[in-house]
Amino acid sequence: METLLEYKCPACGGALSFDSSLQKMKCPYCDTEFEVEALRELDEALKQEGSSDFTWESQPEGQWSEEETENLRTFVCQSCGGEIVGDENTAATRCPYCDNPVVMTGQFRGDLRPDLVVPFKLSKEQAKAALSQHLNKKPLLPKLFKSQNRIESIQGIYVPFWLFDADAQASIRYKATRVHTWSDSNYIYTRTSFFSLLREGSIGFDNVPVDGASKMPNDLMESIEPFDLSQGVDFQTAYLAGFLADKYDVTAEDSKQRANDRIRASTESSFASTTAGYATVIPEHTAIRLSGSRVRYALLPVWILTTRWQDQVYTFAMNGQTGKMVGNLPVDKGLLVKYLLTIGLGSGAILSAIACLFG
């Protein structure tokens, strides 16, 4: 049996949601506000009461294929009796009939319980406004895209992340050159000096994030970093009310290699920054050893927005804490040609640039 949790307003019985602008729980019916911490006892009491126990069920035969129902989960809303459908990783959602926010507390038991959550700071309206500003800053965007594209969906999602700590001990040898040129009345002289550079040291890394949701594109999640984890709080289900949330389906062990790759790349970049002043610098030998690994489980806030234009879907992700937004966009070829001409590129370079973008 799993527990379906709704936070009810003590004043009117309405369903409470977390208000990102207030950083409090708020009733949309009577506007009563509650501190999240004040609901901790209610949270525990509801869990113990099991006020809405339910059993995961598959849909009736004939409506869904076996492949479709394999990872499908359904349960009944305790407010209106409507059927809510989610997948095996759904941890928080809304009832499609009465729009009440619900949390599947069984998704956070034992090892599934996050160590911390970073609450949403920005609202849905702020996410919409941020998308508009994002589009206005793109000079090569087709003008019709700005006026004709429409937001198809906007969802605030708590995305599961693994946060890795590690120490990197590195030794990197580089081959470098310096070039000196001078001339007299008859000749131009060039002298190239060759150097062998050795850099050794250690770097500590804290909270390197790797998303633990297979449905989230890794490049999109990395592009909206960083999150200010100092604003993270101890996990409490109240923060999820009114938003979507998934539990991880990529384990910490399976995420470890991505974290290690990010740590190694950051170490190499940091060491390379100490080799300024040379004409060329080429790594010849790199040895990086990682130790002291530690991992924590966190839920981080992300707004996912999708728009449609000319039968193509465009997806944007916004950091729900900082407002940083990224996404794929079309490019106006005519505006691109004009732009390249203004910066002095020849026709050959223009054709090469267009081929790279649209080939």
ChimeraX attribute file (.defattr): number of C-alpha atoms within 10 A of each C-alpha:
attribute: neighborCount
match mode: 1-to-1
recipient: residues
	/A:1	10
	/A:2	16
	/A:3	20
	/A:4	23
	/A:5	25
	/A:6	26
	/A:7	24
	/A:8	16
	/A:9	21
	/A:10	12
	/A:11	11
	/A:12	12
	/A:13	13
	/A:14	20
	/A:15	23
	/A:16	27
	/A:17	26
	/A:18	25
	/A:19	21
	/A:20	18
	/A:21	11
	/A:22	12
	/A:23	16
	/A:24	18
	/A:25	27
	/A:26	22
	/A:27	22
	/A:28	14
	/A:29	13
	/A:30	12
	/A:31	14
	/A:32	15
	/A:33	18
	/A:34	19
	/A:35	14
	/A:36	16
	/A:37	13
	/A:38	11
	/A:39	16
	/A:40	13
	/A:41	10
	/A:42	14
	/A:43	18
	/A:44	10
	/A:45	12
	/A:46	16
	/A:47	18
	/A:48	10
	/A:49	10
	/A:50	14
	/A:51	14
	/A:52	18
	/A:53	15
	/A:54	16
	/A:55	12
	/A:56	14
	/A:57	12
	/A:58	17
	/A:59	16
	/A:60	8
	/A:61	9
	/A:62	7
	/A:63	9
	/A:64	13
	/A:65	10
	/A:66	13
	/A:67	8
	/A:68	12
	/A:69	17
	/A:70	12
	/A:71	12
	/A:72	19
	/A:73	18
	/A:74	18
	/A:75	21
	/A:76	18
	/A:77	24
	/A:78	18
	/A:79	18
	/A:80	12
	/A:81	12
	/A:82	14
	/A:83	13
	/A:84	16
	/A:85	20
	/A:86	14
	/A:87	14
	/A:88	16
	/A:89	17
	/A:90	18
	/A:91	24
	/A:92	25
	/A:93	24
	/A:94	18
	/A:95	19
	/A:96	13
	/A:97	13
	/A:98	13
	/A:99	14
	/A:100	22
	/A:101	23
	/A:102	29
	/A:103	26
	/A:104	20
	/A:105	18
	/A:106	16
	/A:107	21
	/A:108	16
	/A:109	9
	/A:110	8
	/A:111	9
	/A:112	12
	/A:113	18
	/A:114	21
	/A:115	18
	/A:116	18
	/A:117	25
	/A:118	22
	/A:119	22
	/A:120	25
	/A:121	17
	/A:122	21
	/A:123	16
	/A:124	15
	/A:125	10
	/A:126	14
	/A:127	25
	/A:128	15
	/A:129	11
	/A:130	16
	/A:131	20
	/A:132	12
	/A:133	12
	/A:134	14
	/A:135	15
	/A:136	12
	/A:137	9
	/A:138	12
	/A:139	13
	/A:140	18
	/A:141	18
	/A:142	16
	/A:143	14
	/A:144	10
	/A:145	18
	/A:146	14
	/A:147	8
	/A:148	12
	/A:149	16
	/A:150	12
	/A:151	16
	/A:152	12
	/A:153	11
	/A:154	18
	/A:155	15
	/A:156	25
	/A:157	22
	/A:158	26
	/A:159	22
	/A:160	25
	/A:161	26
	/A:162	26
	/A:163	23
	/A:164	22
	/A:165	19
	/A:166	20
	/A:167	18
	/A:168	21
	/A:169	17
	/A:170	19
	/A:171	17
	/A:172	18
	/A:173	17
	/A:174	19
	/A:175	15
	/A:176	19
	/A:177	16
	/A:178	14
	/A:179	12
	/A:180	10
	/A:181	9
	/A:182	9
	/A:183	9
	/A:184	7
	/A:185	5
	/A:186	6
	/A:187	8
	/A:188	9
	/A:189	10
	/A:190	11
	/A:191	9
	/A:192	10
	/A:193	12
	/A:194	12
	/A:195	12
	/A:196	13
	/A:197	15
	/A:198	15
	/A:199	14
	/A:200	12
	/A:201	12
	/A:202	15
	/A:203	15
	/A:204	14
	/A:205	16
	/A:206	14
	/A:207	16
	/A:208	19
	/A:209	26
	/A:210	23
	/A:211	28
	/A:212	25
	/A:213	19
	/A:214	10
	/A:215	10
	/A:216	13
	/A:217	10
	/A:218	14
	/A:219	8
	/A:220	17
	/A:221	20
	/A:222	12
	/A:223	15
	/A:224	19
	/A:225	14
	/A:226	14
	/A:227	18
	/A:228	11
	/A:229	14
	/A:230	7
	/A:231	11
	/A:232	16
	/A:233	14
	/A:234	11
	/A:235	18
	/A:236	18
	/A:237	23
	/A:238	24
	/A:239	23
	/A:240	26
	/A:241	24
	/A:242	23
	/A:243	22
	/A:244	22
	/A:245	25
	/A:246	22
	/A:247	23
	/A:248	24
	/A:249	15
	/A:250	17
	/A:251	13
	/A:252	20
	/A:253	10
	/A:254	11
	/A:255	18
	/A:256	17
	/A:257	12
	/A:258	16
	/A:259	22
	/A:260	18
	/A:261	11
	/A:262	15
	/A:263	24
	/A:264	19
	/A:265	11
	/A:266	15
	/A:267	20
	/A:268	18
	/A:269	11
	/A:270	12
	/A:271	18
	/A:272	16
	/A:273	8
	/A:274	9
	/A:275	15
	/A:276	9
	/A:277	10
	/A:278	13
	/A:279	12
	/A:280	14
	/A:281	19
	/A:282	13
	/A:283	15
	/A:284	13
	/A:285	11
	/A:286	12
	/A:287	12
	/A:288	17
	/A:289	11
	/A:290	16
	/A:291	11
	/A:292	10
	/A:293	14
	/A:294	12
	/A:295	18
	/A:296	16
	/A:297	23
	/A:298	27
	/A:299	27
	/A:300	25
	/A:301	26
	/A:302	27
	/A:303	26
	/A:304	20
	/A:305	21
	/A:306	17
	/A:307	18
	/A:308	16
	/A:309	15
	/A:310	8
	/A:311	7
	/A:312	10
	/A:313	14
	/A:314	17
	/A:315	19
	/A:316	17
	/A:317	25
	/A:318	26
	/A:319	25
	/A:320	28
	/A:321	21
	/A:322	17
	/A:323	18
	/A:324	18
	/A:325	22
	/A:326	17
	/A:327	17
	/A:328	11
	/A:329	16
	/A:330	12
	/A:331	17
	/A:332	15
	/A:333	15
	/A:334	10
	/A:335	15
	/A:336	17
	/A:337	17
	/A:338	12
	/A:339	15
	/A:340	15
	/A:341	14
	/A:342	9
	/A:343	8
	/A:344	10
	/A:345	13
	/A:346	10
	/A:347	12
	/A:348	8
	/A:349	13
	/A:350	18
	/A:351	12
	/A:352	11
	/A:353	16
	/A:354	13
	/A:355	10
	/A:356	9
	/A:357	10
	/A:358	8
	/A:359	7
